[in-house]
Amino acid sequence: MSEKKKYKDYSFEELKDLLAQGKSKGFNTLGFYRSLLENETLSKGQAVSLRDAAHQHFQKQFDFLQIKDLSTYLKVTLLGQEYTKGDEQNLVRQIVKNQQTILKDSV
């Protein structure tokens, strides 16, 4: 029995390949987005590149992270950007509005 490697331990190339195959049943979008924050081998540029590519396939799942895992959503959204505390507070206010819309639309 072999242990599965965690996304945070994948190289940039492995993550790119994984993303290309990402529509498979076993793909964990939350784990993928978290790995962009936790993977110490990725440069900020590589993490941003992977995030942007993932958004092309998984934007709806990423948007749902506003409900499921706000902290990860916020950190991934701000990845690679310079921002002030005020910028972060404005984003949080927008997220609260988005959460209400998502929850209203899912009923």
N, C-alpha and C positions, 0 to 999 in steps of 0.2 A: 504494500500500500504506500503510495508516494504522497507526500504532502503537497498541496497546491501552494504555489508561490503567491504572495500577496501583491496586489497591484503596486503598492508603494515600493516594492523591491524590483520592479521591472525597469529595464533600461528605456530610454527614449524610443529607440527603434522597436522594442517589444510592445510598448504602449501604442505606438502608431499602428503596428500590425494588429494588435488586439482591437483597436478602434475600427480598423477596416473590416474586421469580422464581427463587430459589436452588435449586430442585429440578432445574434444568436440568443437562444432562450436563457442561457446561463450568464449572460452579461449583467454585471452589477453596476448600474450607472452611478449610484451613490458612492460605491467603493472606488470607481474610476475617478470621480471628481475629487474625492478625499485624497486620493493618491497624488493628485497634482499639488496638494499642500504638504503632504507628508514625505514625498520622495526626495531624499537629499541629494540624489545624483542629477536631478533635472535643474537646468538653469531656469531663471524666471522666463526668459524668452521661449524656451522649450515648453514650459508649463502653459504659458499663454497660447502658444501655437496649438497644443493638444486641446486646451479648453475650447478654443475657437472651432477646431475641427469637430469636437464632440458636440458642440451646439448645433452643427449642421444636421446631425443625426438624432440628437436627444434633447432638443430645446424644451419640449413639453415636459419631459421627466426632470430636466433641470429646473424649470419654473416651479414644479411641484415641490422642490426642495425648500421653497419659501415656507411651506407648511411643515414638511417632514424634518428638515434640518436647517434651520435659519442660519446658524453659525457658519456651516459649510457654504451655504448659498452666498452669504455676505462675503466671506473670504475669497471664494472663487470669483465672484463678480469683480472684486477689487484687485485681484491678482495682477501684479505688474504695473499698477497705477499709483501715482502720487495722489494723495488725498488728505484733506484736513478732517478734523473731528466734525466740523459742520457738514462736510460732504457726506461723511458716514451717517450722520443724523438724518440728513435729507433722504439718503437711500433707505434707511430704516423706515422712515415715514411712508415712502413710496411702497415698500414691501408690505407694510400693514394694510395699505389700500389694496394691493394685489392679493394678499391673503383673503381679504373679505370677498373680492371678486371671484377668486378660485373656489372658495367654499360655497358661495351663492350659486355659482354655475354647476357645481357638482351635485347639488340637491335635486 
